[in-house]
Amino acid sequence: MSHNQFDKKSQAWSALFSEPMSDLVKRYTASVDFDKRLWQADIAGSLAHAGMLAAQGILAPSDLAAIETGLRTIRSEIEAGAFEWKLDLEDVHLNIEARLTQLVGDAGKRLHTGRSRNDQVATDVRLWLRDEIDLIIALLRELQLALIDVAEKNVEVILPGFTHLQVAQPISFGHHMLAYVEMFSRDAERMSEVRRRTNRLPLGAAALAGTSYALDRERVAATLGMVDEKGQPQVCQNSVDAVSDRDFAIEFSAAAALCMVHVSRLSEELVLWMSQNFGFVKISDRFTTGSSIMPQKKNPDVPELARGKTGRVVGHLMGLLTLMKGQPLAYNKDNQEDKEPLFDTVDTLKDTLRIFCEMVGGQLNAATGQKEGGISVNAQAMEQAAARGYATATDLADYLVKKGLPFRDAHETVAHAVKAAISHQVDLSELPLAVLQQFNPKIEKDVYEVLSLRGSLNARDILGGTAPNQVRAQIARQRARLG
């Protein structure tokens, strides 16, 4: 067999072409090196498609049996690492189809009846992404539980709450941790919504116009679990849209980018809190590194790298949006470029969530059954920092309002009191009553309860507030929600 004849036979479109594809173009256009991770989805889609073809009388029962046997063999070969992926065959779909035909003959060639690689790849990516989203949702649940555990241990710990990175008001450290639980809970909600729109079947759209074969697309959707909450099959309703849009991948990438932004904000706080200037928290040594020149250093590499990887995921989102923006309908080869950014986004998000689950919550000790490590809190350092920042100034203003002053007048009065405290290098709570009364005679001895950090914390006893009993109620609510 000549070189040209060999190349022709290895290409699905060979009859029209008079010369083989150049090696340079072959390398440039091939996707098998990265899209082979879709193999499980590709086999699942092929099995569902073959079963439907047989049920519709389009495929003989003997061909269906041969296809099922051949695909089982291929699955075993791939799992064992014995499958030969060939660049000549361009992508995961043609590699599997060629091996199937090699195993079962003409039955393998009949598998492609009523479908195109256009609807096949759109189906494979949706199936693969759906399962990855399920894993991500599970990891988000685990991270939320880890944060709740930290919150529950630190309900009474006073943290200086910041605005503009300036000490603002005292809050419960547990309350602060629950803020991230809220963020990650919304991330999980977004992932669930993306999953619903991802879980729709393109197969049967063929190249772009549908097919003349009497396919039962709803049967295929049901077989693949592409159903709604009521069990009704979910099928892409327009063949052109089914093969040409990747908005489900873009939407996932947007949700992933936002999730990574939340991770990055937590990372930034951990980096700050771990520094000697703050000294609020420690994380286990296994999540830090040392310096090659400064022996005293413990560097928070994991939070820093997560902060950096957030830019990578946001960049992938921008890349996918740009990829899609100029494409006319229907399918274009541009869409081959959707996979690497999507795959890397999934990998980066999963890896980040996994490591944060352990870094925040600790590692289970098999001998004791207890979690060890995780975030450890320096409550004294936090409280001292809150005391240095006149964090109860707002409480004094509220106190004066309750005595009858308009808030703006109370605000001005407290500003003068803070100025006096600064000049004397003391906290507001350390100013003598006589000095405080110079600013307003309505101030009485009970003001010192108001000016204490603990009193300020307890006073925020409103739904969503930082008072310890409210924080405990929120912890109970979050645990009930997560099950």
C-alpha positions as CSV (number, residue, x, y, z in Angstrom):
1,M,0.0,0.0,0.0
2,S,1.4,3.4,-0.9
3,H,1.9,6.2,1.6
4,N,-0.9,8.2,-0.1
5,Q,-3.3,5.3,0.0
6,F,-2.5,4.7,3.6
7,D,-3.3,8.3,4.6
8,K,-6.5,8.3,2.6
9,K,-7.8,5.3,4.3
10,S,-7.0,6.7,7.7
11,Q,-9.1,9.8,7.1
12,A,-12.9,9.8,7.4
13,W,-13.3,12.1,4.4
14,S,-10.6,10.5,2.2
15,A,-12.4,9.9,-1.1
16,L,-12.6,13.6,-2.1
17,F,-8.9,14.3,-1.5
18,S,-6.0,13.7,-3.9
19,E,-3.1,14.2,-1.6
20,P,-2.5,13.4,2.1
21,M,-2.6,16.0,4.8
22,S,0.8,17.4,5.6
23,D,2.4,16.4,8.8
24,L,2.4,20.0,9.9
25,V,-1.3,20.4,9.4
26,K,-1.9,17.1,11.0
27,R,-0.2,18.2,14.2
28,Y,-1.8,21.7,14.0
29,T,-5.4,20.4,13.7
30,A,-5.2,17.2,15.8
31,S,-6.9,17.3,19.2
32,V,-6.5,13.7,20.4
33,D,-3.7,14.6,22.8
34,F,-6.1,16.6,24.9
35,D,-9.6,15.4,24.0
36,K,-8.9,11.7,24.7
37,R,-10.0,12.5,28.2
38,L,-13.6,12.5,26.7
39,W,-13.3,8.7,26.0
40,Q,-15.8,7.6,28.7
41,A,-18.4,10.1,27.5
42,D,-17.7,9.1,23.9
43,I,-18.3,5.4,24.6
44,A,-21.4,6.2,26.7
45,G,-22.8,8.3,23.9
46,S,-22.1,5.7,21.3
47,L,-23.7,2.9,23.3
48,A,-26.9,5.0,23.8
49,H,-26.9,5.9,20.1
50,A,-26.4,2.3,19.0
51,G,-29.2,1.1,21.3
52,M,-31.5,3.6,19.9
53,L,-30.6,2.8,16.2
54,A,-31.4,-0.9,16.9
55,A,-34.7,0.0,18.7
56,Q,-35.7,2.1,15.6
57,G,-34.9,-0.8,13.2
58,I,-32.0,1.2,11.7
59,L,-29.3,-1.2,13.0
60,A,-29.5,-5.0,13.0
61,P,-29.5,-6.7,16.5
62,S,-26.3,-8.6,15.5
63,D,-24.6,-5.2,14.7
64,L,-25.7,-3.8,18.1
65,A,-24.3,-6.8,19.9
66,A,-21.0,-6.5,18.0
67,I,-20.8,-2.8,18.7
68,E,-21.5,-3.3,22.4
69,T,-18.8,-6.0,22.6
70,G,-16.3,-4.0,20.8
71,L,-16.9,-0.9,22.9
72,R,-16.5,-2.9,26.1
73,T,-13.1,-4.2,24.7
74,I,-12.0,-0.6,23.9
75,R,-13.0,0.5,27.4
76,S,-10.9,-2.2,29.0
77,E,-8.0,-1.3,26.7
78,I,-8.1,2.3,27.6
79,E,-8.4,1.6,31.3
80,A,-5.5,-0.7,31.1
81,G,-3.4,1.8,29.2
82,A,-3.1,-0.5,26.3
83,F,-5.1,1.6,23.8
84,E,-3.0,3.1,21.0
85,W,-4.0,6.8,20.4
86,K,-3.0,7.8,16.9
87,L,-2.4,11.4,15.8
88,D,-3.3,10.4,12.2
89,L,-6.9,9.8,13.5
90,E,-7.1,13.4,14.7
91,D,-9.5,13.1,17.7
92,V,-10.9,10.8,20.4
93,H,-14.0,10.0,18.2
94,L,-12.2,8.7,15.2
95,N,-9.6,6.8,17.3
96,I,-12.4,4.9,19.0
97,E,-14.4,4.4,15.8
98,A,-11.4,3.1,13.9
99,R,-10.5,0.7,16.7
100,L,-14.1,-0.5,16.9
101,T,-14.2,-1.1,13.1
102,Q,-10.9,-3.0,13.5
103,L,-12.5,-5.2,16.2
104,V,-16.0,-5.8,14.7
105,G,-15.8,-4.9,11.0
106,D,-18.7,-3.3,9.2
107,A,-20.8,-3.0,12.3
108,G,-18.3,-0.4,13.6
109,K,-18.8,1.6,10.4
110,R,-22.6,1.5,10.9
111,L,-22.4,3.1,14.3
112,H,-22.0,6.6,12.8
113,T,-25.4,6.4,11.1
114,G,-27.5,9.4,11.8
115,R,-24.8,11.4,13.6
116,S,-21.8,13.7,12.8
117,R,-18.7,14.5,14.8
118,N,-20.3,17.9,15.3
119,D,-23.2,16.6,17.4
120,Q,-21.0,13.8,18.8
121,V,-18.4,16.2,20.3
122,A,-21.0,18.5,21.6
123,T,-22.6,15.6,23.4
124,D,-19.3,14.3,24.7
125,V,-18.3,17.6,26.2
126,R,-21.7,18.1,27.9
127,L,-21.6,14.6,29.4
128,W,-18.1,15.0,30.6
129,L,-18.7,18.5,32.1
130,R,-21.9,17.3,33.8
131,D,-20.0,14.7,35.7
132,E,-17.2,17.2,36.6
133,I,-19.8,19.7,37.9
134,D,-21.1,17.0,40.2
135,L,-17.6,16.5,41.6
136,I,-17.1,20.3,42.0
137,I,-20.5,20.6,43.8
138,A,-19.4,17.9,46.2
139,L,-16.1,19.6,46.9
140,L,-17.9,22.9,47.5
141,R,-20.0,21.2,50.1
142,E,-16.9,19.8,51.8
143,L,-15.3,23.2,51.9
144,Q,-18.4,24.8,53.3
145,L,-18.5,22.2,56.1
146,A,-14.8,22.8,56.8
147,L,-15.4,26.5,57.2
148,I,-18.4,25.8,59.4
149,D,-16.2,23.7,61.7
150,V,-13.8,26.5,62.0
151,A,-16.6,29.0,62.6
152,E,-18.1,26.8,65.3
153,K,-14.8,26.6,67.2
154,N,-14.4,30.4,67.1
155,V,-17.9,31.9,67.7
156,E,-16.7,33.9,70.7
157,V,-13.3,34.9,69.2
158,I,-13.3,38.6,68.5
159,L,-11.8,39.7,65.1
160,P,-11.3,43.3,64.0
161,G,-13.7,43.7,61.1
162,F,-12.1,45.8,58.4
163,T,-13.3,48.2,55.7
164,H,-10.6,49.7,53.5
165,L,-8.3,47.4,55.5
166,Q,-8.8,49.8,58.4
167,V,-10.2,48.5,61.7
168,A,-14.0,49.1,61.5
169,Q,-16.0,47.1,64.1
170,P,-15.5,44.0,66.2
171,I,-17.0,40.9,64.8
172,S,-17.0,37.2,65.6
173,F,-14.3,35.3,63.8
174,G,-16.9,32.5,63.3
175,H,-19.2,35.1,61.7
176,H,-16.4,36.1,59.3
177,M,-15.9,32.4,58.3
178,L,-19.6,32.1,57.6
179,A,-19.3,34.9,55.0
180,Y,-17.3,32.5,52.9
181,V,-19.8,29.8,53.5
182,E,-22.4,32.0,52.0
183,M,-20.2,32.8,49.0
184,F,-19.4,29.1,48.3
185,S,-23.1,28.2,48.8
186,R,-24.0,30.6,45.9
187,D,-21.2,29.1,43.9
188,A,-22.7,25.6,44.4
189,E,-26.1,27.0,43.4
190,R,-24.6,28.5,40.2
191,M,-23.0,25.2,39.4
192,S,-26.3,23.4,39.8
193,E,-27.9,25.8,37.4
194,V,-25.1,25.4,34.9
195,R,-25.5,21.6,35.2
196,R,-29.2,21.8,34.3
197,R,-28.5,23.7,31.1
198,T,-25.5,21.5,30.3
199,N,-27.5,18.4,30.7
200,R,-29.3,18.6,27.3
201,L,-28.7,16.3,24.3
202,P,-27.3,17.6,21.0
203,L,-27.0,14.1,19.5
204,G,-29.3,13.8,16.5
205,A,-28.6,17.3,15.3
206,A,-26.0,15.6,13.0
207,A,-23.7,18.1,11.1
208,L,-26.2,21.0,11.5
209,A,-29.5,20.2,9.9
210,G,-30.7,17.1,11.7
211,T,-31.0,13.8,9.8
212,S,-33.4,11.9,7.6
213,Y,-33.2,8.8,9.8
214,A,-36.1,8.3,12.2
215,L,-34.0,8.8,15.4
216,D,-35.6,8.7,18.9
217,R,-33.5,11.5,20.4
218,E,-35.6,11.5,23.7
219,R,-34.7,7.8,24.2
220,V,-31.0,8.6,23.9
221,A,-31.3,11.5,26.3
222,A,-33.1,9.3,28.8
223,T,-30.5,6.6,28.5
224,L,-27.7,9.1,29.1
225,G,-29.5,10.6,32.1
226,M,-30.1,13.9,30.3
227,V,-33.4,14.5,32.1
228,D,-34.9,17.2,34.2
229,E,-35.9,16.9,37.9
230,K,-39.2,15.2,36.8
231,G,-37.3,12.6,34.7
232,Q,-38.3,14.2,31.4
233,P,-35.7,13.9,28.6
234,Q,-33.9,17.1,27.8
235,V,-33.0,17.5,24.1
236,C,-31.6,20.5,22.2
237,Q,-34.5,21.7,20.1
238,N,-32.6,23.4,17.3
239,S,-30.1,21.4,15.3
240,V,-28.0,24.5,14.2
241,D,-27.8,25.8,17.8
242,A,-27.1,22.3,19.2
243,V,-23.8,21.9,17.3
244,S,-22.6,25.5,17.2
245,D,-22.9,27.1,20.6
246,R,-20.7,26.5,23.6
247,D,-22.5,28.8,25.9
248,F,-22.8,26.0,28.5
249,A,-19.0,25.8,28.6
250,I,-18.7,29.6,28.9
251,E,-21.3,29.7,31.6
252,F,-19.5,27.0,33.5
253,S,-16.2,29.0,33.1
254,A,-17.9,32.1,34.4
255,A,-19.2,30.2,37.5
256,A,-15.8,28.7,38.0
257,A,-14.1,32.1,37.7
258,L,-16.4,33.6,40.3
259,C,-15.8,30.6,42.6
260,M,-12.0,31.1,42.2
261,V,-12.4,34.8,43.0
262,H,-14.0,33.8,46.3
263,V,-11.1,31.4,46.9
264,S,-8.7,34.2,46.1
265,R,-10.3,36.6,48.6
266,L,-10.0,34.0,51.3
267,S,-6.4,33.4,50.1
268,E,-5.6,37.1,50.4
269,E,-6.9,37.2,54.0
270,L,-4.9,34.1,55.0
271,V,-1.8,35.6,53.5
272,L,-2.3,38.8,55.5
273,W,-3.4,37.0,58.7
274,M,-0.4,34.7,58.6
275,S,2.1,37.6,58.3
276,Q,4.0,38.7,61.4
277,N,2.3,42.1,61.3
278,F,-1.1,40.4,61.9
279,G,-0.3,37.0,63.5
280,F,-4.0,36.1,63.5
281,V,-3.8,32.5,62.2
282,K,-1.5,29.6,61.3
283,I,-1.9,26.8,58.8
284,S,-0.2,23.5,58.9
285,D,3.4,23.4,57.8
286,R,2.5,21.0,55.0
287,F,0.8,23.9,53.2
288,T,3.8,26.2,53.5
289,T,7.3,26.4,52.1
290,G,10.6,27.8,53.4
291,S,13.0,30.2,51.9
292,S,16.3,29.2,50.2
293,I,18.1,32.0,51.9
294,M,16.1,33.1,54.9
295,P,15.8,30.2,57.4
296,Q,13.1,31.9,59.5
297,K,10.5,32.0,56.7
298,K,7.3,30.0,56.4
299,N,5.7,31.1,53.2
300,P,1.9,30.7,52.5
301,D,2.5,29.3,49.0
302,V,-0.8,27.5,48.7
303,P,-3.0,30.6,49.3
304,E,-0.6,32.7,47.1
305,L,-0.7,30.2,44.3
306,A,-4.5,29.9,44.5
307,R,-4.7,33.7,44.2
308,G,-2.5,33.4,41.1
309,K,-4.4,30.6,39.5
310,T,-7.6,32.7,39.8
311,G,-6.1,34.9,37.1
312,R,-5.6,31.8,34.9
313,V,-9.2,30.7,35.3
314,V,-10.5,34.3,34.6
315,G,-8.2,34.3,31.5
316,H,-9.8,31.1,30.2
317,L,-13.2,32.7,30.5
318,M,-12.1,35.6,28.5
319,G,-10.6,33.3,25.9
320,L,-13.8,31.3,25.5
321,L,-15.9,34.4,25.1
322,T,-13.5,35.7,22.5
323,L,-13.5,32.3,20.7
324,M,-17.3,32.4,20.4
325,K,-17.9,36.0,19.6
326,G,-17.1,36.0,15.9
327,Q,-18.3,32.6,14.7
328,P,-21.1,32.5,12.1
329,L,-23.5,29.6,12.4
330,A,-23.1,26.6,12.5
331,Y,-20.1,24.6,13.5
332,N,-16.6,25.9,12.9
333,K,-13.2,24.4,13.6
334,D,-12.6,27.3,16.0
335,N,-14.6,25.3,18.5
336,Q,-11.8,22.8,18.9
337,E,-10.2,25.5,20.9
338,D,-12.9,25.3,23.6
339,K,-11.5,22.1,25.2
340,E,-8.1,23.0,26.6
341,P,-9.3,26.1,28.5
342,L,-12.4,24.3,29.7
343,F,-10.3,21.2,30.8
344,D,-7.8,23.4,32.6
345,T,-10.5,25.4,34.3
346,V,-12.1,22.2,35.6
347,D,-8.7,20.8,36.7
348,T,-7.6,24.0,38.4
349,L,-10.9,24.5,40.3
350,K,-11.1,20.9,41.5
351,D,-7.4,20.8,42.6
352,T,-7.8,24.2,44.4
353,L,-11.0,23.1,46.2
354,R,-9.5,19.8,47.2
355,I,-6.4,21.4,48.8
356,F,-8.5,24.2,50.5
357,C,-10.8,21.6,52.0
358,E,-7.8,20.0,53.8
359,M,-5.9,23.3,54.5
360,V,-9.0,24.8,56.2
361,G,-10.5,21.8,57.8
362,G,-7.5,19.6,58.5
363,Q,-6.7,16.0,57.8
364,L,-8.4,13.0,59.3
365,N,-6.2,11.0,61.6
366,A,-7.2,7.3,60.9
367,A,-6.0,6.2,64.4
368,T,-8.0,8.8,66.4
369,G,-10.9,9.5,63.9
370,Q,-10.2,13.2,64.6
371,K,-9.2,15.9,62.1
372,E,-5.8,17.4,62.7
373,G,-4.2,20.6,61.3
374,G,-6.4,23.1,59.5
375,I,-6.6,26.7,60.5
376,S,-5.5,27.5,64.0
377,V,-6.5,30.9,65.5
378,N,-4.6,33.3,67.7
379,A,-7.6,34.8,69.5
380,Q,-5.4,37.1,71.7
381,A,-3.7,38.7,68.7
382,M,-7.1,39.3,67.0
383,E,-8.6,40.9,70.1
384,Q,-5.6,43.1,70.7
385,A,-5.8,44.3,67.1
386,A,-9.5,45.1,67.5
387,A,-8.7,47.0,70.7
388,R,-6.1,49.1,68.9
389,G,-8.4,50.4,66.2
390,Y,-11.2,52.2,68.2
391,A,-13.6,49.5,66.9
392,T,-16.4,50.5,69.2
393,A,-16.7,54.1,68.0
394,T,-19.9,53.3,66.2
395,D,-21.3,51.8,69.3
396,L,-20.7,55.1,71.2
397,A,-22.5,56.9,68.4
398,D,-25.4,54.5,68.6
399,Y,-25.4,54.9,72.4
400,L,-25.8,58.7,72.0
401,V,-28.6,58.3,69.4
402,K,-30.5,56.2,71.9
403,K,-30.0,59.1,74.4
404,G,-31.8,61.4,71.9
405,L,-29.0,62.8,69.7
406,P,-29.5,62.9,65.9
407,F,-27.0,60.4,64.4
408,R,-25.0,63.0,62.5
409,D,-24.5,65.0,65.7
410,A,-23.6,61.8,67.6
411,H,-21.1,60.9,64.8
412,E,-19.4,64.3,65.2
413,T,-19.3,64.0,69.0
414,V,-17.6,60.5,68.8
415,A,-15.1,61.9,66.3
416,H,-13.9,64.3,68.9
417,A,-13.8,61.6,71.6
418,V,-11.7,59.4,69.3
419,K,-9.3,62.3,68.7
420,A,-8.9,62.7,72.4
421,A,-8.3,59.0,72.9
422,I,-5.6,59.1,70.1
423,S,-3.9,62.1,71.8
424,H,-3.8,60.3,75.1
425,Q,-2.8,57.0,73.4
426,V,-5.7,55.1,75.0
427,D,-8.8,53.2,73.8
428,L,-12.2,54.9,74.0
429,S,-13.1,52.5,76.8
430,E,-10.1,53.8,78.8
431,L,-11.1,57.4,78.8
432,P,-12.4,58.5,82.2
433,L,-16.2,59.2,82.5
434,A,-15.5,62.8,83.2
435,V,-13.6,63.2,80.0
436,L,-16.3,61.5,78.0
437,Q,-19.0,63.7,79.6
438,Q,-17.1,66.7,78.3
439,F,-18.2,65.7,74.8
440,N,-21.8,65.1,75.9
441,P,-23.3,65.2,79.3
442,K,-25.8,62.4,78.5
443,I,-23.0,59.9,78.7
444,E,-23.3,57.8,81.9
445,K,-21.4,55.0,83.6
446,D,-23.3,52.3,81.5
447,V,-21.3,53.5,78.5
448,Y,-18.4,51.3,79.4
449,E,-20.4,48.2,78.6
450,V,-21.2,49.7,75.2
451,L,-17.5,50.5,74.6
452,S,-16.2,47.0,75.4
453,L,-15.5,44.7,72.5
454,R,-17.6,42.0,73.9
455,G,-20.5,44.4,74.5
456,S,-20.3,45.6,70.9
457,L,-20.3,42.0,69.6
458,N,-23.3,41.0,71.7
459,A,-25.2,44.2,70.7
460,R,-25.4,43.1,67.0
461,D,-28.2,40.6,67.9
462,I,-30.1,40.8,64.6
463,L,-30.7,38.3,61.8
464,G,-27.4,38.1,59.9
465,G,-25.6,40.0,62.7
466,T,-22.4,39.0,64.5
467,A,-23.7,38.4,68.0
468,P,-22.6,34.9,69.1
469,N,-26.2,33.6,69.5
470,Q,-26.9,34.7,65.9
471,V,-23.7,33.1,64.6
472,R,-24.7,29.8,66.3
473,A,-28.1,30.0,64.7
474,Q,-26.5,30.5,61.3
475,I,-24.2,27.6,61.9
476,A,-27.2,25.4,62.7
477,R,-29.0,26.7,59.6
478,Q,-26.0,26.0,57.4
479,R,-25.5,22.5,58.7
480,A,-29.2,21.7,58.2
481,R,-29.0,23.0,54.6
482,L,-25.9,20.9,53.8
483,G,-27.4,17.8,55.4
